[in-house]
Amino acid sequence: MALSGQDELIPSYDCLEDGEALDWLWLHKKPWKQLTFSPTEAERAHSRSVFENLVAKHARCHEALFGLGRLCVLAGKYEEGLSYLEDAHRIAGNDAVYLAWTGWALLLLSSSQNFLRRPSTLSRAKRC
């Protein structure tokens, strides 16, 4: 089915910023735009508290788990983010966005692992 001009999918600015942030993490191995204070960081801190409150009230809220995982990956906390993303994926099933972020988390995590653990992490990333 072809999309009409009105139905065409256009990425939001948030998605474009996330893509740039993931590219930066992959190339530079450190979080993107770490400033002492920025509106982006303030928004992420607020979002994190909202997601944590949701998970505290509803442990199976996969949207909140995904949000926490996404925020952790963008902050360079790959293992913590991967844990949240895998929980969200386990609850929600095969969601393409969840799989993509899980793959990115695994890929970014692999660069900080030792020689023995890296191949298994990269293998997991390829399955996403």
N, CA, C and O of each residue as an XYZ file, in Angstrom:
512
protein
N       0.840     -1.170      0.000
C       0.000      0.000      0.000
C       0.892      1.243      0.000
O       1.751      1.401      0.866
N       0.681      2.099     -0.958
C       1.475      3.333     -1.051
C       0.893      4.391     -0.131
O      -0.322      4.485      0.042
N       1.765      5.174      0.449
C       1.329      6.246      1.336
C       1.028      7.498      0.514
O       1.781      7.853     -0.392
N      -0.053      8.142      0.832
C      -0.353      9.406      0.170
C       0.525     10.496      0.776
O       1.214     10.263      1.769
N       0.500     11.675      0.182
C       1.317     12.780      0.685
C       1.019     13.113      2.131
O       1.927     13.467      2.884
N      -0.253     13.005      2.539
C      -0.630     13.326      3.915
C      -0.209     12.232      4.885
O       0.048     12.512      6.055
N      -0.135     10.981      4.413
C       0.177      9.856      5.294
C       1.662      9.530      5.341
O       2.065      8.589      6.025
N       2.479     10.289      4.628
C       3.906     10.004      4.574
C       4.528     10.111      5.965
O       4.236     11.035      6.724
N       5.392      9.145      6.281
C       6.042      9.124      7.586
C       7.228     10.075      7.584
O       8.135      9.952      6.761
N       7.212     11.017      8.509
C       8.294     11.982      8.641
C       8.835     11.858     10.062
O       8.070     11.958     11.020
N      10.156     11.638     10.215
C      10.688     11.495     11.576
C      10.549     12.790     12.365
O      10.702     13.886     11.826
N      10.259     12.640     13.638
C      10.146     13.822     14.491
C      11.541     14.334     14.826
O      12.532     13.633     14.621
N      11.614     15.562     15.343
C      12.899     16.105     15.750
C      13.525     15.265     16.857
O      14.747     15.134     16.924
N      12.680     14.689     17.736
C      13.210     13.839     18.804
C      13.929     12.634     18.218
O      15.010     12.272     18.683
N      13.339     12.006     17.198
C      13.970     10.848     16.570
C      15.278     11.245     15.897
O      16.267     10.517     15.984
N      15.289     12.390     15.229
C      16.514     12.844     14.580
C      17.599     13.121     15.612
O      18.761     12.781     15.394
N      17.228     13.738     16.738
C      18.213     14.014     17.784
C      18.736     12.701     18.373
O      19.932     12.584     18.644
N      17.860     11.713     18.576
C      18.299     10.422     19.089
C      19.280      9.758     18.130
O      20.273      9.170     18.559
N      19.000      9.853     16.835
C      19.914      9.276     15.846
C      21.281      9.925     15.903
O      22.301      9.237     15.852
N      21.312     11.243     16.008
C      22.591     11.950     16.127
C      23.305     11.559     17.415
O      24.525     11.397     17.429
N      22.545     11.409     18.495
C      23.147     11.038     19.775
C      23.740      9.636     19.715
O      24.828      9.400     20.241
N      23.030      8.697     19.077
C      23.545      7.332     18.956
C      24.795      7.302     18.077
O      25.748      6.589     18.390
N      24.804      8.063     16.983
C      26.002      8.147     16.147
C      27.180      8.694     16.947
O      28.293      8.176     16.856
N      26.932      9.737     17.728
C      27.983     10.340     18.547
C      28.536      9.325     19.551
O      29.749      9.215     19.724
N      27.634      8.581     20.215
C      28.079      7.574     21.182
C      28.937      6.515     20.501
O      29.946      6.079     21.055
N      28.544      6.105     19.314
C      29.284      5.069     18.599
C      30.668      5.573     18.188
O      31.652      4.844     18.308
N      30.749      6.794     17.713
C      32.020      7.320     17.225
C      32.948      7.801     18.333
O      34.164      7.629     18.242
N      32.381      8.409     19.390
C      33.209      9.061     20.402
C      33.246      8.350     21.750
O      34.063      8.694     22.604
N      32.380      7.370     21.951
C      32.345      6.557     23.185
C      32.101      7.367     24.444
O      32.539      6.978     25.527
N      31.406      8.487     24.314
C      31.019      9.276     25.486
C      29.684      9.946     25.189
O      29.364     10.193     24.026
N      28.904     10.242     26.220
C      27.586     10.850     25.993
C      27.667     12.152     25.212
O      28.662     12.877     25.260
N      26.611     12.415     24.510
C      26.497     13.572     23.632
C      26.053     14.793     24.416
O      25.168     14.690     25.266
N      26.644     15.941     24.149
C      26.240     17.220     24.728
C      26.163     17.186     26.250
O      25.122     17.497     26.828
N      27.261     16.810     26.896
C      27.272     16.855     28.351
C      27.638     18.260     28.798
O      28.803     18.657     28.761
N      26.646     18.990     29.210
C      26.846     20.346     29.691
C      26.473     20.397     31.169
O      25.825     19.481     31.675
N      26.871     21.443     31.855
C      26.512     21.541     33.263
C      25.009     21.657     33.429
O      24.441     21.093     34.364
N      24.360     22.381     32.533
C      22.901     22.438     32.542
C      22.432     22.687     31.122
O      22.959     23.548     30.418
N      21.450     21.934     30.721
C      20.847     22.165     29.413
C      19.378     21.775     29.503
O      19.009     20.938     30.326
N      18.553     22.363     28.681
C      17.134     21.982     28.674
C      16.945     20.504     28.378
O      16.045     19.867     28.925
N      17.797     19.953     27.507
C      17.687     18.527     27.179
C      17.929     17.676     28.418
O      17.179     16.737     28.684
N      18.971     17.998     29.173
C      19.273     17.235     30.393
C      18.166     17.391     31.428
O      17.815     16.425     32.107
N      17.618     18.580     31.557
C      16.529     18.801     32.504
C      15.305     17.981     32.099
O      14.635     17.394     32.948
N      15.019     17.946     30.805
C      13.882     17.154     30.322
C      14.111     15.669     30.563
O      13.190     14.952     30.955
N      15.334     15.206     30.332
C      15.643     13.792     30.563
C      15.542     13.440     32.042
O      15.045     12.367     32.386
N      16.000     14.319     32.915
C      15.905     14.062     34.357
C      14.441     13.996     34.789
O      14.061     13.135     35.582
N      13.627     14.902     34.270
C      12.195     14.881     34.591
C      11.548     13.609     34.045
O      10.766     12.961     34.741
N      11.871     13.253     32.803
C      11.310     12.038     32.203
C      11.709     10.812     33.007
O      10.895      9.915     33.229
N      12.962     10.774     33.443
C      13.423      9.622     34.233
C      12.606      9.476     35.514
O      12.220      8.365     35.876
N      12.339     10.582     36.202
C      11.559     10.492     37.441
C      10.123     10.050     37.154
O       9.541      9.288     37.927
N       9.555     10.523     36.052
C       8.201     10.093     35.676
C       8.189      8.587     35.387
O       7.318      7.867     35.875
N       9.163      8.113     34.587
C       9.221      6.693     34.250
C       9.458      5.829     35.485
O       8.847      4.770     35.625
N      10.342      6.274     36.383
C      10.601      5.504     37.606
C       9.344      5.409     38.468
O       9.067      4.357     39.043
N       8.585      6.499     38.563
C       7.331      6.467     39.318
C       6.330      5.513     38.683
O       5.633      4.785     39.390
N       6.252      5.511     37.361
C       5.346      4.589     36.669
C       5.724      3.136     36.930
O       4.861      2.304     37.209
N       7.013      2.835     36.838
C       7.470      1.457     37.063
C       7.232      1.048     38.512
O       6.924     -0.112     38.784
N       7.373      1.989     39.444
C       7.119      1.675     40.854
C       5.653      1.310     41.076
O       5.338      0.457     41.906
N       4.759      1.958     40.331
C       3.328      1.686     40.478
C       2.863      0.511     39.618
O       1.989     -0.256     40.022
N       3.452      0.378     38.434
C       3.054     -0.657     37.475
C       4.319     -1.305     36.919
O       4.874     -0.841     35.923
N       4.768     -2.371     37.563
C       6.042     -2.995     37.219
C       6.083     -3.522     35.782
O       7.167     -3.692     35.224
N       4.932     -3.779     35.179
C       4.890     -4.325     33.825
C       4.574     -3.255     32.765
O       4.116     -3.589     31.672
N       4.808     -2.013     33.071
C       4.578     -0.924     32.117
C       5.770     -0.869     31.152
O       6.792     -0.250     31.448
N       5.622     -1.523     29.995
C       6.750     -1.627     29.066
C       7.136     -0.275     28.467
O       8.295     -0.078     28.104
N       6.195      0.652     28.357
C       6.540      1.971     27.834
C       7.493      2.714     28.773
O       8.438      3.363     28.324
N       7.235      2.612     30.072
C       8.108      3.269     31.055
C       9.473      2.581     31.098
O      10.502      3.248     31.211
N       9.485      1.253     31.009
C      10.759      0.530     30.996
C      11.575      0.904     29.762
O      12.789      1.093     29.845
N      10.900      1.010     28.617
C      11.590      1.433     27.396
C      12.143      2.851     27.554
O      13.280      3.123     27.170
N      11.345      3.742     28.115
C      11.794      5.116     28.323
C      13.028      5.181     29.209
O      13.970      5.919     28.919
N      13.022      4.408     30.288
C      14.190      4.369     31.177
C      15.413      3.817     30.441
O      16.519      4.344     30.567
N      15.197      2.754     29.675
C      16.305      2.165     28.922
C      16.888      3.127     27.914
O      18.107      3.236     27.779
N      16.021      3.822     27.210
C      16.447      4.797     26.206
C      17.254      5.920     26.858
O      18.304      6.313     26.350
N      16.764      6.428     27.973
C      17.475      7.499     28.669
C      18.839      7.039     29.168
O      19.818      7.782     29.087
N      18.903      5.814     29.685
C      20.187      5.297     30.177
C      21.193      5.146     29.032
O      22.365      5.489     29.188
N      20.741      4.636     27.887
C      21.646      4.484     26.741
C      22.155      5.848     26.291
O      23.345      6.005     26.018
N      21.270      6.831     26.212
C      21.692      8.169     25.792
C      22.665      8.801     26.790
O      23.466      9.659     26.419
N      22.596      8.379     28.053
C      23.509      8.895     29.074
C      24.798      8.081     29.170
O      25.670      8.394     29.980
N      24.923      7.031     28.342
C      26.126      6.203     28.362
C      26.110      5.103     29.404
O      27.147      4.489     29.659
N      24.964      4.835     30.013
C      24.826      3.763     31.004
C      24.236      2.543     30.299
O      23.065      2.210     30.482
N      25.072      1.881     29.486
C      24.593      0.853     28.576
C      24.058     -0.391     29.276
O      23.019     -0.919     28.877
N      24.743     -0.866     30.306
C      24.276     -2.078     30.994
C      22.933     -1.848     31.670
O      22.035     -2.685     31.577
N      22.794     -0.717     32.349
C      21.532     -0.393     33.008
C      20.423     -0.226     31.969
O      19.310     -0.722     32.151
N      20.735      0.474     30.885
C      19.756      0.671     29.822
C      19.352     -0.637     29.163
O      18.178     -0.848     28.856
N      20.323     -1.513     28.946
C      20.036     -2.808     28.332
C      19.086     -3.628     29.196
O      18.195     -4.301     28.677
N      19.272     -3.575     30.491
C      18.389     -4.291     31.404
C      16.943     -3.812     31.260
O      16.025     -4.627     31.162
N      16.743     -2.511     31.247
C      15.397     -1.956     31.076
C      14.819     -2.313     29.705
O      13.651     -2.687     29.593
N      15.646     -2.194     28.666
C      15.173     -2.472     27.312
C      14.788     -3.939     27.138
O      13.793     -4.252     26.485
N      15.575     -4.832     27.723
C      15.241     -6.256     27.631
C      13.954     -6.572     28.389
O      13.154     -7.391     27.937
N      13.751     -5.932     29.534
C      12.492     -6.129     30.271
C      11.303     -5.633     29.450
O      10.270     -6.300     29.386
N      11.446     -4.473     28.828
C      10.363     -3.928     27.995
C      10.080     -4.847     26.815
O       8.921     -5.088     26.474
N      11.139     -5.360     26.190
C      10.982     -6.271     25.051
C      10.305     -7.571     25.480
O       9.455     -8.099     24.761
N      10.675     -8.076     26.630
C      10.084     -9.321     27.147
C       8.579     -9.148     27.385
O       7.801    -10.069     27.135
N       8.176     -7.986     27.862
C       6.761     -7.732     28.161
C       5.975     -7.428     26.882
O       4.886     -7.966     26.681
N       6.521     -6.573     26.023
C       5.773     -6.084     24.854
C       5.845     -7.015     23.651
O       4.981     -6.946     22.777
N       6.834     -7.868     23.583
C       6.987     -8.712     22.404
C       7.938     -8.080     21.403
O       8.785     -7.265     21.769
N       7.799     -8.451     20.158
C       8.735     -8.012     19.117
C       8.365     -6.653     18.534
O       7.881     -6.565     17.406
N       8.589     -5.623     19.290
C       8.386     -4.257     18.815
C       9.671     -3.806     18.124
O      10.756     -3.919     18.694
N       9.553     -3.299     16.906
C      10.728     -2.933     16.116
C      11.576     -1.854     16.788
O      12.804     -1.919     16.749
N      10.937     -0.875     17.395
C      11.686      0.205     18.053
C      12.431     -0.346     19.266
O      13.586      0.011     19.496
N      11.784     -1.206     20.036
C      12.433     -1.795     21.201
C      13.635     -2.632     20.765
O      14.691     -2.586     21.396
N      13.470     -3.399     19.681
C      14.580     -4.217     19.180
C      15.732     -3.342     18.685
O      16.897     -3.660     18.922
N      15.417     -2.254     18.005
C      16.470     -1.364     17.500
C      17.277     -0.770     18.654
O      18.507     -0.745     18.607
N      16.588     -0.295     19.682
C      17.300      0.293     20.826
C      18.071     -0.769     21.601
O      19.155     -0.489     22.114
N      17.535     -1.973     21.694
C      18.270     -3.065     22.355
C      19.539     -3.376     21.570
O      20.603     -3.576     22.156
N      19.425     -3.416     20.243
C      20.599     -3.647     19.407
C      21.655     -2.570     19.581
O      22.842     -2.879     19.681
N      21.237     -1.294     19.619
C      22.174     -0.200     19.838
C      22.832     -0.314     21.212
O      24.038     -0.100     21.343
N      22.052     -0.647     22.224
C      22.618     -0.777     23.572
C      23.671     -1.882     23.601
O      24.736     -1.715     24.195
N      23.371     -3.009     22.959
C      24.339     -4.114     22.910
C      25.592     -3.715     22.137
O      26.708     -4.023     22.555
N      25.409     -3.041     21.026
C      26.539     -2.615     20.204
C      27.431     -1.637     20.975
O      28.654     -1.778     20.971
N      26.834     -0.665     21.625
C      27.609      0.312     22.391
C      28.260     -0.324     23.615
O      29.376      0.041     23.985
N      27.571     -1.267     24.240
C      28.131     -1.961     25.403
C      29.338     -2.804     25.012
O      30.288     -2.926     25.785
N      29.303     -3.385     23.815
C      30.391     -4.276     23.393
C      31.738     -3.564     23.348
O      32.773     -4.183     23.592
N      31.733     -2.277     23.039
C      33.012     -1.559     22.937
C      33.708     -1.408     24.283
O      34.914     -1.166     24.329
N      32.963     -1.547     25.383
C      33.577     -1.416     26.709
C      33.846     -2.771     27.363
O      34.289     -2.832     28.510
N      33.580     -3.852     26.636
C      33.774     -5.181     27.222
C      35.134     -5.753     26.860
O      35.795     -5.302     25.924
N      35.528     -6.755     27.626
C      36.811     -7.386     27.355
C      36.720     -8.287     26.123
O      35.640     -8.508     25.577
N      37.844     -8.786     25.709
C      37.952     -9.573     24.483
C      37.088    -10.829     24.503
O      36.589    -11.244     23.457
N      36.902    -11.436     25.660
C      36.146    -12.680     25.745
C      34.636    -12.469     25.697
O      33.920    -13.300     25.137
N      34.142    -11.383     26.268
C      32.690    -11.141     26.309
C      32.167    -10.432     25.068
O      30.983    -10.543     24.748
N      33.020     -9.715     24.374
C      32.576     -8.912     23.235
C      31.893     -9.733     22.132
O      30.842     -9.309     21.652
N      32.434    -10.891     21.703
C      31.769    -11.640     20.623
C      30.332    -12.073     20.968
O      29.459    -12.042     20.100
N      30.081    -12.470     22.204
C      28.721    -12.888     22.561
C      27.766    -11.693     22.565
O      26.605    -11.828     22.179
N      28.245    -10.538     22.995
C      27.406     -9.337     22.981
C      27.081     -8.916     21.554
O      25.941     -8.562     21.254
N      28.089     -8.953     20.667
C      27.856     -8.602     19.270
C      26.935     -9.589     18.591
O      26.133     -9.209     17.738
N      27.040    -10.852     18.962
C      26.128    -11.862     18.430
C      24.684    -11.581     18.847
O      23.762    -11.727     18.044
N      24.494    -11.182     20.090
C      23.149    -10.809     20.561
C      22.635     -9.597     19.804
O      21.453     -9.531     19.467
N      23.511     -8.639     19.534
C      23.102     -7.429     18.807
C      22.655     -7.770     17.381
O      21.705     -7.175     16.872
N      23.323     -8.709     16.747
C      22.946     -9.093     15.380
C      21.567     -9.710     15.319
O      20.894     -9.620     14.292
N      21.131    -10.339     16.406
C      19.798    -10.962     16.427
C      18.677     -9.948     16.587
O      17.509    -10.288     16.400
N      19.008     -8.714     16.927
C      17.963     -7.694     17.113
C      17.458     -7.215     15.828
O      16.577     -6.356     15.792
